[in-house]
């Protein structure tokens, strides 16, 4: 399914970064697993996003992610005011936020996150923590000059 409109939704709360897979050794064999926090986040995103997508997009996709971090309650009013709207340059890494979001949208917004052909990622400070996700199907250009 491809359409030209864009779909936006918000994931409430502090932006979440994909965690590394972990390993346990039992009986001499290592077993890899996804941390429970990552599984929980991906489920939450699925619940939020699923109503917006009748079926996954089947072509290239443009993805925009704006991760907003709220200042700590212990910050002074002056420090809070100075940070509002500014870029957030501390952990978590922006690419890990994008990875968690993209993986959560597999088989919901698109078949596989390899379809994301354009991506704009932003981290900033704001009054309310959350992650705004915008997904747009791109048109497939036919032919090439040459």
Rosetta silent file (secondary structure, phi, psi, omega in degrees, C-alpha in Angstrom):
SEQUENCE: XXXXXXXXXXXXXXXXXXXXXXXXXXXXXXXXXXXXXXXXXXXXXXXXXXXXXXXXXXXXXXXXXXXXXXXXXXXXXXXXXXXXXXXXXXXXXXXXXXXXXXXXXXXXXXXXXXXXXXXXXXXXXXXXXXXXXXXXXXXXXXXXXX
SCORE:     score description
SCORE:     0.000 S_00000001
   1 L     0.000  127.108  175.978    0.000    0.000    0.000 S_00000001
   2 L  -129.019  136.034  175.210    1.401    3.391   -0.972 S_00000001
   3 L  -144.142  162.575 -174.098   -0.198    6.767   -0.414 S_00000001
   4 L   -93.687  -10.835  179.897    1.166   10.267   -0.453 S_00000001
   5 L   -76.895  158.313  176.554   -0.111   11.494    2.886 S_00000001
   6 E  -104.392  153.300 -179.778    2.082   11.372    5.924 S_00000001
   7 E  -118.717  129.040  178.613    1.175    9.779    9.216 S_00000001
   8 E  -124.415  143.647  174.777    2.364   11.224   12.524 S_00000001
   9 E  -151.032  162.792 -178.060    2.014    9.905   16.044 S_00000001
  10 E  -117.165  134.718  172.695    3.648   10.519   19.414 S_00000001
  11 E   -98.996  111.417 -175.956    5.312    8.015   21.702 S_00000001
  12 E   -71.967  156.110  175.520    4.899    9.524   25.192 S_00000001
  13 L    95.079  176.221 -178.604    7.672    9.589   27.765 S_00000001
  14 L   -58.095  131.929  178.355   11.427    9.854   27.661 S_00000001
  15 L   -54.298  140.708 -173.938   12.824    8.866   24.240 S_00000001
  16 L  -109.367  134.416  177.858   14.056    5.278   24.258 S_00000001
  17 L  -104.106  138.853  178.211   17.308    4.017   22.747 S_00000001
  18 L   -57.927  132.202  177.998   17.723    0.475   21.419 S_00000001
  19 L   -93.912  152.397  178.781   19.692   -1.646   23.847 S_00000001
  20 L   -68.772  147.896  173.899   22.331   -4.128   22.748 S_00000001
  21 L   -61.891  146.798 -179.572   21.411   -7.776   22.625 S_00000001
  22 E  -113.680  162.803 -179.711   22.630   -9.612   25.696 S_00000001
  23 E  -128.929  144.432  171.580   24.024  -13.102   26.134 S_00000001
  24 E  -126.652  150.346  177.847   23.747  -15.698   28.867 S_00000001
  25 E  -111.422  120.121  177.344   25.727  -18.903   29.108 S_00000001
  26 E  -134.364  128.297  178.234   23.842  -22.011   30.160 S_00000001
  27 L    62.439   27.755  178.768   25.132  -25.510   29.827 S_00000001
  28 L    84.270    0.518 -179.666   28.170  -24.257   27.947 S_00000001
  29 E  -115.910  136.733  176.442   26.099  -22.556   25.240 S_00000001
  30 E   -85.273  136.942  177.165   25.639  -18.832   24.805 S_00000001
  31 E  -123.308  125.443  178.437   22.086  -17.676   24.218 S_00000001
  32 E   -88.363  143.765  176.183   21.383  -14.212   22.842 S_00000001
  33 E  -148.509  157.507  177.645   18.291  -12.329   23.955 S_00000001
  34 L   -90.450  130.279  179.542   16.730   -8.893   23.614 S_00000001
  35 L   -55.834  145.575 -174.988   16.515   -6.953   26.900 S_00000001
  36 H   -61.957  -31.506  178.664   12.979   -6.786   28.311 S_00000001
  37 H   -63.685  -38.682  178.547   12.943   -2.967   28.235 S_00000001
  38 H   -67.703  -43.802  178.294   13.500   -3.041   24.459 S_00000001
  39 H   -60.556  -43.892  179.879   10.768   -5.650   23.957 S_00000001
  40 H   -62.963  -43.870  179.060    8.376   -3.567   26.078 S_00000001
  41 H   -61.886  -46.137 -178.722    9.162   -0.375   24.124 S_00000001
  42 H   -62.393  -37.134  176.222    8.647   -2.102   20.758 S_00000001
  43 H   -65.108  -43.941  179.983    5.278   -3.451   21.941 S_00000001
  44 H   -59.717  -45.642  179.294    4.233    0.021   23.151 S_00000001
  45 H   -63.064  -40.676  177.753    5.108    1.572   19.778 S_00000001
  46 H   -59.471  -43.634  179.196    3.189   -1.185   18.004 S_00000001
  47 H   -63.021  -40.533 -179.316    0.071   -0.486   20.061 S_00000001
  48 H   -70.918  -43.720 -171.440    0.333    3.245   19.310 S_00000001
  49 H   -82.150  -33.766 -172.542    1.159    2.910   15.587 S_00000001
  50 H   -51.402  -41.895 -179.582   -1.017   -0.025   14.478 S_00000001
  51 L   -63.265  -19.661 -178.174   -4.297    1.977   14.235 S_00000001
  52 L   -85.156  -15.202 -174.201   -2.658    4.363   11.736 S_00000001
  53 L  -123.838  110.230  176.863   -1.619    1.669    9.244 S_00000001
  54 L   -65.155  -36.193  175.509   -4.180   -0.561    7.543 S_00000001
  55 L  -156.618  162.083 -178.292   -1.253   -2.467    6.055 S_00000001
  56 L   -65.626  147.600  174.044    2.497   -1.905    5.719 S_00000001
  57 E   -66.275  143.793 -174.685    3.829    0.508    3.077 S_00000001
  58 L  -109.538   11.339  179.615    5.349   -1.416    0.164 S_00000001
  59 L  -137.908 -159.015 -179.555    7.925    0.999   -1.217 S_00000001
  60 L   -67.014  149.987 -174.211   10.477    3.561   -0.080 S_00000001
  61 E  -131.075  142.586  169.248    9.688    5.512    3.078 S_00000001
  62 E  -102.947  130.271 -178.585   10.669    8.869    4.548 S_00000001
  63 E  -122.301  130.806  174.210   10.946    8.789    8.338 S_00000001
  64 E  -122.062  128.181  178.549   11.186   11.792   10.640 S_00000001
  65 E  -125.536  123.004  174.702   11.861   11.313   14.345 S_00000001
  66 E  -117.741  109.045 -179.191   11.896   14.207   16.797 S_00000001
  67 E   -96.907  119.848 -177.852   12.963   13.093   20.267 S_00000001
  68 E  -111.987  129.306 -179.757   12.178   15.646   22.967 S_00000001
  69 E  -109.403  131.838  177.284   13.746   15.455   26.418 S_00000001
  70 E   -87.542  142.445  177.490   12.259   17.245   29.422 S_00000001
  71 L   -65.235  155.667  177.394   14.645   18.930   31.857 S_00000001
  72 L   -65.278  142.239  178.597   15.118   17.388   35.281 S_00000001
  73 L   -58.017  -25.523 -178.187   12.718   18.757   37.928 S_00000001
  74 L   -76.702  -10.363 -179.806   15.769   19.689   40.010 S_00000001
  75 L   -67.987  148.249  175.571   16.993   22.166   37.378 S_00000001
  76 L   -70.403  160.777  177.192   16.684   25.857   38.135 S_00000001
  77 H   -61.173  -36.426 -179.914   14.200   27.934   36.163 S_00000001
  78 H   -65.193  -46.819  179.646   17.120   29.735   34.542 S_00000001
  79 H   -64.995  -41.662  178.526   18.822   26.505   33.414 S_00000001
  80 H   -60.661  -48.582 -179.322   15.506   25.080   32.180 S_00000001
  81 H   -61.186  -37.528 -179.002   14.723   28.227   30.192 S_00000001
  82 H   -67.399  -27.376 -177.643   18.200   28.232   28.655 S_00000001
  83 H   -90.568  -23.367 -175.213   17.755   24.657   27.362 S_00000001
  84 L   -53.164  125.840  177.434   14.190   24.895   25.965 S_00000001
  85 L    79.518   -7.072  179.770   14.192   24.249   22.211 S_00000001
  86 L   -81.616  162.030  176.928   17.957   23.699   22.104 S_00000001
  87 E   -67.774  141.441  177.537   19.595   20.562   20.741 S_00000001
  88 L   -93.498  117.314 -172.790   20.034   17.722   23.222 S_00000001
  89 L  -117.981   19.187  174.703   23.653   16.577   22.981 S_00000001
  90 L  -111.077  179.467 -178.669   23.982   14.008   25.744 S_00000001
  91 L   -59.024  150.940    5.118   23.090   10.319   25.890 S_00000001
  92 L   -83.124  161.258  178.825   21.213    8.486   24.529 S_00000001
  93 L   -67.707  140.363 -178.279   22.647    8.441   21.023 S_00000001
  94 H   -61.662  -39.153 -179.006   20.252    9.557   18.316 S_00000001
  95 H   -65.839  -29.872  177.283   20.973    6.573   16.066 S_00000001
  96 H   -74.761  -30.976  173.104   19.962    4.190   18.870 S_00000001
  97 H   -65.120  -45.293  179.103   16.670    6.054   19.331 S_00000001
  98 H   -62.347  -42.249 -178.385   16.058    5.716   15.583 S_00000001
  99 H   -62.060  -44.043  179.511   16.960    2.002   15.607 S_00000001
 100 H   -61.886  -42.948 -178.763   14.499    1.242   18.407 S_00000001
 101 H   -68.461  -45.433 -179.988   11.721    3.126   16.633 S_00000001
 102 H   -61.696  -45.738  179.486   12.448    1.627   13.205 S_00000001
 103 H   -62.299  -37.374 -179.463   12.567   -1.930   14.553 S_00000001
 104 H   -66.507  -26.202 -177.017    9.281   -1.376   16.412 S_00000001
 105 L   -92.485   -1.928  175.445    7.563   -0.310   13.162 S_00000001
 106 E   -59.440  136.213  179.444    8.614   -3.399   11.159 S_00000001
 107 L    66.800    8.231  174.216    5.548   -5.223    9.759 S_00000001
 108 L  -117.559  -63.744  179.932    3.336   -2.315   10.919 S_00000001
 109 L   -86.810  -30.323 -179.842    4.379    0.825    8.996 S_00000001
 110 E  -150.031  166.963  178.835    6.553   -1.050    6.466 S_00000001
 111 L   -68.461  -45.328 -178.959    7.597   -4.603    5.776 S_00000001
 112 L  -148.294  146.075 -176.655   11.190   -4.050    6.865 S_00000001
 113 H   -67.100   -5.522  172.247   13.123   -1.008    8.052 S_00000001
 114 H   -65.928  -16.961  178.153   15.434   -1.374    5.039 S_00000001
 115 H   -73.580  -13.580  179.280   12.637    0.487    3.186 S_00000001
 116 E   -71.397  106.415 -176.317   13.518    3.711    5.036 S_00000001
 117 E   -98.497  -23.059  177.033   15.211    5.622    2.204 S_00000001
 118 E  -135.310  141.134 -176.997   15.172    9.084    3.799 S_00000001
 119 E  -148.637  130.898  173.592   15.467    9.905    7.464 S_00000001
 120 E  -119.035  123.593 -177.559   15.537   13.098    9.510 S_00000001
 121 E  -121.740  133.346 -178.655   16.470   12.679   13.175 S_00000001
 122 E  -137.532  136.829  170.731   16.355   15.434   15.800 S_00000001
 123 E  -120.536  131.620  179.743   17.046   15.490   19.560 S_00000001
 124 E  -150.403  169.299  174.826   16.041   18.574   21.515 S_00000001
 125 E   -92.376  143.550  177.419   14.958   19.875   24.900 S_00000001
 126 E  -156.847  174.410 -176.999   11.285   20.640   25.490 S_00000001
 127 L   -69.237  -32.792 -175.870    8.672   20.994   28.190 S_00000001
 128 L  -126.651  129.276  178.665    7.263   17.472   27.694 S_00000001
 129 L   -73.179  138.787  176.850    9.272   14.323   26.945 S_00000001
 130 E   173.277  169.147  179.223    8.141   12.324   23.936 S_00000001
 131 E  -126.736  118.106  177.661    9.043   11.130   20.475 S_00000001
 132 E   -94.506  125.937 -178.258    7.126   12.362   17.438 S_00000001
 133 E  -116.572  129.125  175.668    7.317    9.947   14.523 S_00000001
 134 E  -123.450  128.267 -179.131    6.267   10.859   10.976 S_00000001
 135 E  -120.094  131.799  179.335    6.121    8.225    8.238 S_00000001
 136 E  -137.052  129.135  174.418    5.572    9.071    4.583 S_00000001
 137 E   -73.006  133.951  177.683    5.456    6.770    1.574 S_00000001
 138 L   -97.540  150.763  176.905    7.706    8.046   -1.204 S_00000001
 139 L   -77.089  147.706  177.313    6.834    7.727   -4.861 S_00000001
 140 L   -91.910  119.727 -179.951    8.954    5.332   -6.868 S_00000001
 141 L   -77.178  132.996 -177.801   10.609    7.154   -9.738 S_00000001
 142 L   -99.101  138.195  176.745   10.422    5.251  -13.010 S_00000001
 143 L    76.593  171.214  175.890   13.282    5.157  -15.488 S_00000001
 144 L  -151.211  147.059  178.851   16.571    6.938  -15.309 S_00000001
 145 L   -75.007  141.741  178.356   18.342    9.425  -17.512 S_00000001
 146 L   169.509    0.000    0.000   21.344    8.104  -19.151 S_00000001
